[in-house]
Amino acid sequence: MSEHYFAKGLFSGKQVVVTGAGRGIGAAVARALQNDGANITAHLGREENRQHWTFNGDGANAVCADLATLDGVDQTADFIASHCPAVDVLIHNAGTMLGRVPTESMTAEHYADVTNLNSRSVVLLTTKLLPLLKASGAASIINVSSISAATGGSAGSSMYSAAKGFISTYTRSLATELAPLGIRVNAISPGTIDTDFHQRYSSAEKLKATAANTPLKRLGTSQDCVSACLFLASDELSGFITGQIIGINGGMSYV
């Protein structure tokens, strides 16, 4: 699927923030929104991720910071505030598993690292950007959860799965709280998406078996997540939708 297929002008001039936009789902969504005319402020994560991001002229700014740290959250929020008069769309995509760690090997440090990145950063960055979201008048927040939030994930991913479970619940709660402000809050819940995430944390055999057990008989791609994000980001397309978790998983059951 082409990165340029969604070119309807719905986001022309909109101020869009995407975290974790250095590669994978975040990069695909950010590029699609930019191609549609949005002004993108991209959090790329680590500095080396700059090489994966291609800017298409003006209207794109990028910051590299570690959102697992309080300083990284502050740095990112300050950068966004300095470039955006308002935030029309905020997509929280930054997050990763940080390794498969069985319970018997769990440490306080691993627990903190996973939850700080995948959960705490979403809460703190949302809070810091709330004045800019309110200034939009019709803002959309999209959180990236995971199918593992519902299934519990596979062995060694308990902290990541729990952190994503927090994101799903936080999405529903925040949607109710922010609705009177005209801010919609939804989430996408990807299944197994063929990005470098699973190249790092899943074996080729595991991925092959997952594809075989998926009703659509394949893994997902970053582009599979783009349409759902753009749909939820657009007030014209989804203005009466909030508090929802949209599964993007090829028909994989949550049971």
LOLUMPA-924137 format. One record per residue (C-alpha): x, y, z negated; residue in one letter; residue number from 1. Coordinates in nm, 3 decimals. Example, Ala and Ser with C-alpha at 12.3 -4.5 7.8 and 13.67 -1.06 7.14 Angstrom:
<pts>
<pt><x>1.230</x><y>-0.450</y><z>-0.780</z><res>A</res><n>1</n></pt>
<pt><x>1.367</x><y>-0.106</y><z>-0.714</z><res>S</res><n>2</n></pt>
</pts>
This chain:
<pts>
<pt><x>0.000</x><y>0.000</y><z>0.000</z><res>M</res><n>1</n></pt>
<pt><x>0.140</x><y>0.336</y><z>0.098</z><res>S</res><n>2</n></pt>
<pt><x>0.225</x><y>0.592</y><z>-0.168</z><res>E</res><n>3</n></pt>
<pt><x>0.061</x><y>0.852</y><z>0.058</z><res>H</res><n>4</n></pt>
<pt><x>-0.283</x><y>0.694</y><z>0.094</z><res>Y</res><n>5</n></pt>
<pt><x>-0.451</x><y>0.918</y><z>-0.164</z><res>F</res><n>6</n></pt>
<pt><x>-0.438</x><y>1.259</y><z>0.000</z><res>A</res><n>7</n></pt>
<pt><x>-0.774</x><y>1.422</y><z>-0.064</z><res>K</res><n>8</n></pt>
<pt><x>-0.663</x><y>1.743</y><z>-0.236</z><res>G</res><n>9</n></pt>
<pt><x>-0.848</x><y>1.667</y><z>-0.559</z><res>L</res><n>10</n></pt>
<pt><x>-0.541</x><y>1.760</y><z>-0.760</z><res>F</res><n>11</n></pt>
<pt><x>-0.424</x><y>2.061</y><z>-0.565</z><res>S</res><n>12</n></pt>
<pt><x>-0.276</x><y>2.308</y><z>-0.812</z><res>G</res><n>13</n></pt>
<pt><x>-0.348</x><y>2.089</y><z>-1.114</z><res>K</res><n>14</n></pt>
<pt><x>-0.089</x><y>2.074</y><z>-1.392</z><res>Q</res><n>15</n></pt>
<pt><x>-0.006</x><y>1.709</y><z>-1.452</z><res>V</res><n>16</n></pt>
<pt><x>0.228</x><y>1.556</y><z>-1.710</z><res>V</res><n>17</n></pt>
<pt><x>0.349</x><y>1.196</y><z>-1.674</z><res>V</res><n>18</n></pt>
<pt><x>0.576</x><y>1.030</y><z>-1.929</z><res>T</res><n>19</n></pt>
<pt><x>0.789</x><y>0.732</y><z>-1.837</z><res>G</res><n>20</n></pt>
<pt><x>0.792</x><y>0.855</y><z>-1.476</z><res>A</res><n>21</n></pt>
<pt><x>1.147</x><y>0.749</y><z>-1.402</z><res>G</res><n>22</n></pt>
<pt><x>1.043</x><y>0.426</y><z>-1.235</z><res>R</res><n>23</n></pt>
<pt><x>0.768</x><y>0.167</y><z>-1.210</z><res>G</res><n>24</n></pt>
<pt><x>0.406</x><y>0.261</y><z>-1.275</z><res>I</res><n>25</n></pt>
<pt><x>0.487</x><y>0.610</y><z>-1.398</z><res>G</res><n>26</n></pt>
<pt><x>0.690</x><y>0.699</y><z>-1.090</z><res>A</res><n>27</n></pt>
<pt><x>0.425</x><y>0.566</y><z>-0.852</z><res>A</res><n>28</n></pt>
<pt><x>0.146</x><y>0.759</y><z>-1.024</z><res>V</res><n>29</n></pt>
<pt><x>0.347</x><y>1.081</y><z>-1.044</z><res>A</res><n>30</n></pt>
<pt><x>0.440</x><y>1.066</y><z>-0.675</z><res>R</res><n>31</n></pt>
<pt><x>0.081</x><y>0.999</y><z>-0.570</z><res>A</res><n>32</n></pt>
<pt><x>-0.042</x><y>1.297</y><z>-0.771</z><res>L</res><n>33</n></pt>
<pt><x>0.234</x><y>1.517</y><z>-0.634</z><res>Q</res><n>34</n></pt>
<pt><x>0.152</x><y>1.407</y><z>-0.279</z><res>N</res><n>35</n></pt>
<pt><x>-0.205</x><y>1.516</y><z>-0.348</z><res>D</res><n>36</n></pt>
<pt><x>-0.093</x><y>1.867</y><z>-0.444</z><res>G</res><n>37</n></pt>
<pt><x>-0.047</x><y>1.847</y><z>-0.820</z><res>A</res><n>38</n></pt>
<pt><x>0.229</x><y>2.029</y><z>-1.005</z><res>N</res><n>39</n></pt>
<pt><x>0.415</x><y>1.752</y><z>-1.182</z><res>I</res><n>40</n></pt>
<pt><x>0.607</x><y>1.773</y><z>-1.505</z><res>T</res><n>41</n></pt>
<pt><x>0.775</x><y>1.435</y><z>-1.538</z><res>A</res><n>42</n></pt>
<pt><x>0.937</x><y>1.280</y><z>-1.841</z><res>H</res><n>43</n></pt>
<pt><x>1.190</x><y>1.035</y><z>-1.699</z><res>L</res><n>44</n></pt>
<pt><x>1.316</x><y>0.866</y><z>-2.014</z><res>G</res><n>45</n></pt>
<pt><x>1.687</x><y>0.799</y><z>-1.993</z><res>R</res><n>46</n></pt>
<pt><x>1.912</x><y>1.032</y><z>-1.796</z><res>E</res><n>47</n></pt>
<pt><x>2.007</x><y>0.760</y><z>-1.548</z><res>E</res><n>48</n></pt>
<pt><x>1.642</x><y>0.742</y><z>-1.437</z><res>N</res><n>49</n></pt>
<pt><x>1.686</x><y>1.070</y><z>-1.248</z><res>R</res><n>50</n></pt>
<pt><x>1.829</x><y>0.869</y><z>-0.958</z><res>Q</res><n>51</n></pt>
<pt><x>1.494</x><y>0.692</y><z>-0.912</z><res>H</res><n>52</n></pt>
<pt><x>1.285</x><y>1.009</y><z>-0.884</z><res>W</res><n>53</n></pt>
<pt><x>1.257</x><y>1.199</y><z>-0.555</z><res>T</res><n>54</n></pt>
<pt><x>1.110</x><y>1.547</y><z>-0.567</z><res>F</res><n>55</n></pt>
<pt><x>0.902</x><y>1.665</y><z>-0.274</z><res>N</res><n>56</n></pt>
<pt><x>0.981</x><y>2.037</y><z>-0.285</z><res>G</res><n>57</n></pt>
<pt><x>0.847</x><y>2.279</y><z>-0.542</z><res>D</res><n>58</n></pt>
<pt><x>0.596</x><y>2.200</y><z>-0.814</z><res>G</res><n>59</n></pt>
<pt><x>0.795</x><y>1.929</y><z>-0.987</z><res>A</res><n>60</n></pt>
<pt><x>1.004</x><y>1.947</y><z>-1.302</z><res>N</res><n>61</n></pt>
<pt><x>1.169</x><y>1.669</y><z>-1.498</z><res>A</res><n>62</n></pt>
<pt><x>1.301</x><y>1.620</y><z>-1.849</z><res>V</res><n>63</n></pt>
<pt><x>1.500</x><y>1.330</y><z>-1.990</z><res>C</res><n>64</n></pt>
<pt><x>1.449</x><y>1.254</y><z>-2.359</z><res>A</res><n>65</n></pt>
<pt><x>1.409</x><y>0.957</y><z>-2.591</z><res>D</res><n>66</n></pt>
<pt><x>1.046</x><y>0.957</y><z>-2.701</z><res>L</res><n>67</n></pt>
<pt><x>1.124</x><y>0.700</y><z>-2.969</z><res>A</res><n>68</n></pt>
<pt><x>1.283</x><y>0.984</y><z>-3.166</z><res>T</res><n>69</n></pt>
<pt><x>1.120</x><y>1.290</y><z>-3.320</z><res>L</res><n>70</n></pt>
<pt><x>1.376</x><y>1.512</y><z>-3.150</z><res>D</res><n>71</n></pt>
<pt><x>1.291</x><y>1.356</y><z>-2.814</z><res>G</res><n>72</n></pt>
<pt><x>0.921</x><y>1.421</y><z>-2.865</z><res>V</res><n>73</n></pt>
<pt><x>0.990</x><y>1.783</y><z>-2.961</z><res>D</res><n>74</n></pt>
<pt><x>1.225</x><y>1.831</y><z>-2.665</z><res>Q</res><n>75</n></pt>
<pt><x>0.967</x><y>1.691</y><z>-2.424</z><res>T</res><n>76</n></pt>
<pt><x>0.680</x><y>1.895</y><z>-2.569</z><res>A</res><n>77</n></pt>
<pt><x>0.885</x><y>2.216</y><z>-2.558</z><res>D</res><n>78</n></pt>
<pt><x>0.985</x><y>2.149</y><z>-2.196</z><res>F</res><n>79</n></pt>
<pt><x>0.624</x><y>2.090</y><z>-2.095</z><res>I</res><n>80</n></pt>
<pt><x>0.508</x><y>2.405</y><z>-2.274</z><res>A</res><n>81</n></pt>
<pt><x>0.774</x><y>2.609</y><z>-2.097</z><res>S</res><n>82</n></pt>
<pt><x>0.658</x><y>2.490</y><z>-1.753</z><res>H</res><n>83</n></pt>
<pt><x>0.281</x><y>2.450</y><z>-1.787</z><res>C</res><n>84</n></pt>
<pt><x>0.029</x><y>2.725</y><z>-1.867</z><res>P</res><n>85</n></pt>
<pt><x>-0.219</x><y>2.444</y><z>-1.930</z><res>A</res><n>86</n></pt>
<pt><x>-0.224</x><y>2.065</y><z>-1.896</z><res>V</res><n>87</n></pt>
<pt><x>-0.503</x><y>1.928</y><z>-1.679</z><res>D</res><n>88</n></pt>
<pt><x>-0.387</x><y>1.567</y><z>-1.683</z><res>V</res><n>89</n></pt>
<pt><x>-0.167</x><y>1.394</y><z>-1.940</z><res>L</res><n>90</n></pt>
<pt><x>-0.058</x><y>1.040</y><z>-1.862</z><res>I</res><n>91</n></pt>
<pt><x>0.120</x><y>0.856</y><z>-2.142</z><res>H</res><n>92</n></pt>
<pt><x>0.314</x><y>0.585</y><z>-1.959</z><res>N</res><n>93</n></pt>
<pt><x>0.642</x><y>0.575</y><z>-2.153</z><res>A</res><n>94</n></pt>
<pt><x>0.692</x><y>0.247</y><z>-2.335</z><res>G</res><n>95</n></pt>
<pt><x>0.862</x><y>-0.090</y><z>-2.322</z><res>T</res><n>96</n></pt>
<pt><x>0.903</x><y>-0.411</y><z>-2.517</z><res>M</res><n>97</n></pt>
<pt><x>1.267</x><y>-0.363</y><z>-2.622</z><res>L</res><n>98</n></pt>
<pt><x>1.327</x><y>-0.737</y><z>-2.615</z><res>G</res><n>99</n></pt>
<pt><x>1.141</x><y>-1.052</y><z>-2.709</z><res>R</res><n>100</n></pt>
<pt><x>1.194</x><y>-1.096</y><z>-3.082</z><res>V</res><n>101</n></pt>
<pt><x>1.037</x><y>-1.390</y><z>-3.270</z><res>P</res><n>102</n></pt>
<pt><x>0.884</x><y>-1.319</y><z>-3.608</z><res>T</res><n>103</n></pt>
<pt><x>1.161</x><y>-1.502</y><z>-3.795</z><res>E</res><n>104</n></pt>
<pt><x>1.412</x><y>-1.259</y><z>-3.642</z><res>S</res><n>105</n></pt>
<pt><x>1.205</x><y>-0.945</y><z>-3.692</z><res>M</res><n>106</n></pt>
<pt><x>1.382</x><y>-0.648</y><z>-3.851</z><res>T</res><n>107</n></pt>
<pt><x>1.255</x><y>-0.318</y><z>-3.981</z><res>A</res><n>108</n></pt>
<pt><x>1.465</x><y>-0.147</y><z>-3.715</z><res>E</res><n>109</n></pt>
<pt><x>1.303</x><y>-0.339</y><z>-3.427</z><res>H</res><n>110</n></pt>
<pt><x>0.957</x><y>-0.276</y><z>-3.568</z><res>Y</res><n>111</n></pt>
<pt><x>1.029</x><y>0.097</y><z>-3.594</z><res>A</res><n>112</n></pt>
<pt><x>1.186</x><y>0.121</y><z>-3.248</z><res>D</res><n>113</n></pt>
<pt><x>0.893</x><y>-0.048</y><z>-3.074</z><res>V</res><n>114</n></pt>
<pt><x>0.616</x><y>0.133</y><z>-3.259</z><res>T</res><n>115</n></pt>
<pt><x>0.788</x><y>0.473</y><z>-3.247</z><res>N</res><n>116</n></pt>
<pt><x>0.816</x><y>0.458</y><z>-2.868</z><res>L</res><n>117</n></pt>
<pt><x>0.492</x><y>0.286</y><z>-2.777</z><res>N</res><n>118</n></pt>
<pt><x>0.258</x><y>0.434</y><z>-3.039</z><res>S</res><n>119</n></pt>
<pt><x>0.398</x><y>0.722</y><z>-3.241</z><res>R</res><n>120</n></pt>
<pt><x>0.518</x><y>0.917</y><z>-2.938</z><res>S</res><n>121</n></pt>
<pt><x>0.168</x><y>0.908</y><z>-2.786</z><res>V</res><n>122</n></pt>
<pt><x>0.010</x><y>1.044</y><z>-3.102</z><res>V</res><n>123</n></pt>
<pt><x>0.267</x><y>1.316</y><z>-3.161</z><res>L</res><n>124</n></pt>
<pt><x>0.293</x><y>1.432</y><z>-2.800</z><res>L</res><n>125</n></pt>
<pt><x>-0.085</x><y>1.444</y><z>-2.766</z><res>T</res><n>126</n></pt>
<pt><x>-0.108</x><y>1.651</y><z>-3.083</z><res>T</res><n>127</n></pt>
<pt><x>0.164</x><y>1.892</y><z>-2.973</z><res>K</res><n>128</n></pt>
<pt><x>0.007</x><y>1.939</y><z>-2.630</z><res>L</res><n>129</n></pt>
<pt><x>-0.350</x><y>1.977</y><z>-2.753</z><res>L</res><n>130</n></pt>
<pt><x>-0.351</x><y>2.359</y><z>-2.713</z><res>P</res><n>131</n></pt>
<pt><x>-0.248</x><y>2.320</y><z>-2.348</z><res>L</res><n>132</n></pt>
<pt><x>-0.508</x><y>2.047</y><z>-2.293</z><res>L</res><n>133</n></pt>
<pt><x>-0.777</x><y>2.270</y><z>-2.443</z><res>K</res><n>134</n></pt>
<pt><x>-0.664</x><y>2.553</y><z>-2.214</z><res>A</res><n>135</n></pt>
<pt><x>-0.750</x><y>2.336</y><z>-1.911</z><res>S</res><n>136</n></pt>
<pt><x>-1.120</x><y>2.334</y><z>-1.990</z><res>G</res><n>137</n></pt>
<pt><x>-1.163</x><y>1.987</y><z>-1.838</z><res>A</res><n>138</n></pt>
<pt><x>-0.852</x><y>1.788</y><z>-1.920</z><res>A</res><n>139</n></pt>
<pt><x>-0.800</x><y>1.415</y><z>-1.884</z><res>S</res><n>140</n></pt>
<pt><x>-0.572</x><y>1.201</y><z>-2.100</z><res>I</res><n>141</n></pt>
<pt><x>-0.478</x><y>0.858</y><z>-1.967</z><res>I</res><n>142</n></pt>
<pt><x>-0.296</x><y>0.617</y><z>-2.195</z><res>N</res><n>143</n></pt>
<pt><x>-0.125</x><y>0.304</y><z>-2.067</z><res>V</res><n>144</n></pt>
<pt><x>-0.216</x><y>0.005</y><z>-2.278</z><res>S</res><n>145</n></pt>
<pt><x>-0.160</x><y>-0.360</y><z>-2.180</z><res>S</res><n>146</n></pt>
<pt><x>-0.349</x><y>-0.684</y><z>-2.141</z><res>I</res><n>147</n></pt>
<pt><x>-0.138</x><y>-0.803</y><z>-2.435</z><res>S</res><n>148</n></pt>
<pt><x>-0.331</x><y>-0.561</y><z>-2.657</z><res>A</res><n>149</n></pt>
<pt><x>-0.626</x><y>-0.797</y><z>-2.622</z><res>A</res><n>150</n></pt>
<pt><x>-0.452</x><y>-1.133</y><z>-2.576</z><res>T</res><n>151</n></pt>
<pt><x>-0.169</x><y>-1.084</y><z>-2.827</z><res>G</res><n>152</n></pt>
<pt><x>0.089</x><y>-1.137</y><z>-2.555</z><res>G</res><n>153</n></pt>
<pt><x>0.336</x><y>-1.422</y><z>-2.529</z><res>S</res><n>154</n></pt>
<pt><x>0.602</x><y>-1.539</y><z>-2.773</z><res>A</res><n>155</n></pt>
<pt><x>0.833</x><y>-1.267</y><z>-2.900</z><res>G</res><n>156</n></pt>
<pt><x>0.611</x><y>-0.975</y><z>-2.804</z><res>S</res><n>157</n></pt>
<pt><x>0.405</x><y>-0.936</y><z>-3.120</z><res>S</res><n>158</n></pt>
<pt><x>0.520</x><y>-0.584</y><z>-3.203</z><res>M</res><n>159</n></pt>
<pt><x>0.476</x><y>-0.461</y><z>-2.847</z><res>Y</res><n>160</n></pt>
<pt><x>0.131</x><y>-0.620</y><z>-2.826</z><res>S</res><n>161</n></pt>
<pt><x>0.030</x><y>-0.470</y><z>-3.160</z><res>A</res><n>162</n></pt>
<pt><x>0.156</x><y>-0.127</y><z>-3.053</z><res>A</res><n>163</n></pt>
<pt><x>-0.052</x><y>-0.148</y><z>-2.735</z><res>K</res><n>164</n></pt>
<pt><x>-0.350</x><y>-0.261</y><z>-2.942</z><res>G</res><n>165</n></pt>
<pt><x>-0.308</x><y>0.061</y><z>-3.137</z><res>F</res><n>166</n></pt>
<pt><x>-0.312</x><y>0.256</y><z>-2.810</z><res>I</res><n>167</n></pt>
<pt><x>-0.641</x><y>0.098</y><z>-2.702</z><res>S</res><n>168</n></pt>
<pt><x>-0.807</x><y>0.177</y><z>-3.035</z><res>T</res><n>169</n></pt>
<pt><x>-0.656</x><y>0.526</y><z>-3.047</z><res>Y</res><n>170</n></pt>
<pt><x>-0.792</x><y>0.589</y><z>-2.697</z><res>T</res><n>171</n></pt>
<pt><x>-1.149</x><y>0.509</y><z>-2.802</z><res>R</res><n>172</n></pt>
<pt><x>-1.127</x><y>0.709</y><z>-3.123</z><res>S</res><n>173</n></pt>
<pt><x>-0.965</x><y>1.012</y><z>-2.961</z><res>L</res><n>174</n></pt>
<pt><x>-1.224</x><y>1.011</y><z>-2.683</z><res>A</res><n>175</n></pt>
<pt><x>-1.501</x><y>1.069</y><z>-2.937</z><res>T</res><n>176</n></pt>
<pt><x>-1.305</x><y>1.333</y><z>-3.125</z><res>E</res><n>177</n></pt>
<pt><x>-1.200</x><y>1.537</y><z>-2.822</z><res>L</res><n>178</n></pt>
<pt><x>-1.521</x><y>1.511</y><z>-2.619</z><res>A</res><n>179</n></pt>
<pt><x>-1.664</x><y>1.835</y><z>-2.763</z><res>P</res><n>180</n></pt>
<pt><x>-1.352</x><y>2.011</y><z>-2.634</z><res>L</res><n>181</n></pt>
<pt><x>-1.414</x><y>1.890</y><z>-2.279</z><res>G</res><n>182</n></pt>
<pt><x>-1.118</x><y>1.650</y><z>-2.293</z><res>I</res><n>183</n></pt>
<pt><x>-1.171</x><y>1.297</y><z>-2.164</z><res>R</res><n>184</n></pt>
<pt><x>-0.954</x><y>1.012</y><z>-2.293</z><res>V</res><n>185</n></pt>
<pt><x>-0.926</x><y>0.675</y><z>-2.119</z><res>N</res><n>186</n></pt>
<pt><x>-0.668</x><y>0.403</y><z>-2.073</z><res>A</res><n>187</n></pt>
<pt><x>-0.554</x><y>0.155</y><z>-1.814</z><res>I</res><n>188</n></pt>
<pt><x>-0.463</x><y>-0.193</y><z>-1.930</z><res>S</res><n>189</n></pt>
<pt><x>-0.228</x><y>-0.354</y><z>-1.678</z><res>P</res><n>190</n></pt>
<pt><x>-0.177</x><y>-0.726</y><z>-1.660</z><res>G</res><n>191</n></pt>
<pt><x>0.152</x><y>-0.859</y><z>-1.530</z><res>T</res><n>192</n></pt>
<pt><x>0.285</x><y>-0.591</y><z>-1.295</z><res>I</res><n>193</n></pt>
<pt><x>0.587</x><y>-0.672</y><z>-1.080</z><res>D</res><n>194</n></pt>
<pt><x>0.823</x><y>-0.399</y><z>-1.204</z><res>T</res><n>195</n></pt>
<pt><x>1.164</x><y>-0.406</y><z>-1.366</z><res>D</res><n>196</n></pt>
<pt><x>0.984</x><y>-0.442</y><z>-1.703</z><res>F</res><n>197</n></pt>
<pt><x>0.911</x><y>-0.806</y><z>-1.628</z><res>H</res><n>198</n></pt>
<pt><x>1.242</x><y>-0.853</y><z>-1.451</z><res>Q</res><n>199</n></pt>
<pt><x>1.398</x><y>-0.777</y><z>-1.790</z><res>R</res><n>200</n></pt>
<pt><x>1.161</x><y>-0.963</y><z>-2.021</z><res>Y</res><n>201</n></pt>
<pt><x>1.014</x><y>-1.252</y><z>-1.819</z><res>S</res><n>202</n></pt>
<pt><x>1.181</x><y>-1.536</y><z>-1.635</z><res>S</res><n>203</n></pt>
<pt><x>1.120</x><y>-1.605</y><z>-1.267</z><res>A</res><n>204</n></pt>
<pt><x>0.947</x><y>-1.929</y><z>-1.367</z><res>E</res><n>205</n></pt>
<pt><x>0.715</x><y>-1.749</y><z>-1.608</z><res>K</res><n>206</n></pt>
<pt><x>0.623</x><y>-1.490</y><z>-1.346</z><res>L</res><n>207</n></pt>
<pt><x>0.556</x><y>-1.759</y><z>-1.087</z><res>K</res><n>208</n></pt>
<pt><x>0.328</x><y>-1.943</y><z>-1.329</z><res>A</res><n>209</n></pt>
<pt><x>0.146</x><y>-1.620</y><z>-1.417</z><res>T</res><n>210</n></pt>
<pt><x>0.081</x><y>-1.547</y><z>-1.050</z><res>A</res><n>211</n></pt>
<pt><x>-0.051</x><y>-1.898</y><z>-0.997</z><res>A</res><n>212</n></pt>
<pt><x>-0.287</x><y>-1.864</y><z>-1.294</z><res>N</res><n>213</n></pt>
<pt><x>-0.418</x><y>-1.524</y><z>-1.185</z><res>T</res><n>214</n></pt>
<pt><x>-0.750</x><y>-1.547</y><z>-0.995</z><res>P</res><n>215</n></pt>
<pt><x>-0.613</x><y>-1.320</y><z>-0.720</z><res>L</res><n>216</n></pt>
<pt><x>-0.303</x><y>-1.544</y><z>-0.704</z><res>K</res><n>217</n></pt>
<pt><x>-0.041</x><y>-1.272</y><z>-0.727</z><res>R</res><n>218</n></pt>
<pt><x>0.123</x><y>-1.032</y><z>-0.966</z><res>L</res><n>219</n></pt>
<pt><x>0.018</x><y>-0.670</y><z>-0.973</z><res>G</res><n>220</n></pt>
<pt><x>0.220</x><y>-0.383</y><z>-0.829</z><res>T</res><n>221</n></pt>
<pt><x>0.273</x><y>-0.027</y><z>-0.946</z><res>S</res><n>222</n></pt>
<pt><x>0.049</x><y>0.088</y><z>-0.663</z><res>Q</res><n>223</n></pt>
<pt><x>-0.235</x><y>-0.127</y><z>-0.801</z><res>D</res><n>224</n></pt>
<pt><x>-0.231</x><y>0.102</y><z>-1.104</z><res>C</res><n>225</n></pt>
<pt><x>-0.226</x><y>0.426</y><z>-0.906</z><res>V</res><n>226</n></pt>
<pt><x>-0.589</x><y>0.426</y><z>-0.791</z><res>S</res><n>227</n></pt>
<pt><x>-0.725</x><y>0.373</y><z>-1.141</z><res>A</res><n>228</n></pt>
<pt><x>-0.509</x><y>0.651</y><z>-1.282</z><res>C</res><n>229</n></pt>
<pt><x>-0.612</x><y>0.896</y><z>-1.012</z><res>L</res><n>230</n></pt>
<pt><x>-0.976</x><y>0.802</y><z>-1.058</z><res>F</res><n>231</n></pt>
<pt><x>-0.960</x><y>0.863</y><z>-1.432</z><res>L</res><n>232</n></pt>
<pt><x>-0.757</x><y>1.181</y><z>-1.385</z><res>A</res><n>233</n></pt>
<pt><x>-1.017</x><y>1.342</y><z>-1.159</z><res>S</res><n>234</n></pt>
<pt><x>-1.308</x><y>1.522</y><z>-1.322</z><res>D</res><n>235</n></pt>
<pt><x>-1.488</x><y>1.503</y><z>-0.986</z><res>E</res><n>236</n></pt>
<pt><x>-1.460</x><y>1.124</y><z>-0.971</z><res>L</res><n>237</n></pt>
<pt><x>-1.493</x><y>1.026</y><z>-1.338</z><res>S</res><n>238</n></pt>
<pt><x>-1.624</x><y>1.330</y><z>-1.522</z><res>G</res><n>239</n></pt>
<pt><x>-1.873</x><y>1.123</y><z>-1.725</z><res>F</res><n>240</n></pt>
<pt><x>-1.626</x><y>0.850</y><z>-1.817</z><res>I</res><n>241</n></pt>
<pt><x>-1.439</x><y>0.860</y><z>-2.147</z><res>T</res><n>242</n></pt>
<pt><x>-1.329</x><y>0.612</y><z>-2.412</z><res>G</res><n>243</n></pt>
<pt><x>-1.284</x><y>0.332</y><z>-2.158</z><res>Q</res><n>244</n></pt>
<pt><x>-1.006</x><y>0.075</y><z>-2.113</z><res>I</res><n>245</n></pt>
<pt><x>-0.979</x><y>-0.033</y><z>-1.749</z><res>I</res><n>246</n></pt>
<pt><x>-0.815</x><y>-0.370</y><z>-1.691</z><res>G</res><n>247</n></pt>
<pt><x>-0.586</x><y>-0.400</y><z>-1.389</z><res>I</res><n>248</n></pt>
<pt><x>-0.501</x><y>-0.768</y><z>-1.404</z><res>N</res><n>249</n></pt>
<pt><x>-0.616</x><y>-0.958</y><z>-1.097</z><res>G</res><n>250</n></pt>
<pt><x>-0.902</x><y>-1.117</y><z>-1.288</z><res>G</res><n>251</n></pt>
<pt><x>-0.706</x><y>-1.252</y><z>-1.583</z><res>M</res><n>252</n></pt>
<pt><x>-0.934</x><y>-1.317</y><z>-1.878</z><res>S</res><n>253</n></pt>
<pt><x>-0.892</x><y>-1.141</y><z>-2.211</z><res>Y</res><n>254</n></pt>
<pt><x>-1.005</x><y>-1.459</y><z>-2.389</z><res>V</res><n>255</n></pt>
</pts>
